[in-house]
Amino acid sequence: MQHCSTLQYVRAHSGWTPHELDALDFQKTVKAIEYCVRERVADVQVVLKFGPDQEFDIVLPVRTPSLAANRARLNAA
């Protein structure tokens, strides 16, 4: 999980880190996305790493629903 603006990673224990080796390894993409929704983390992307070279990395933006959008949907129901 990487912040889009700062390019820092979610740290394994808490906060953010510029070092990918200190980043939290979610093991599965769905767990990373669930973390974003649960913790209301915005402006992030999931980075899939396939070895030491960045050549094969895959970056997936995560779009979490905003609180305002959630409230609007609840009020409309």
Secondary structure, DSSP 8 states (H G I E B T S, - for coil): -EETTT--EEBSSSSEES-GGGB---SSHHHHHHHHHHHT--SEEEEE--SSSGGG-EEEEE----HHHHHHHHHH-
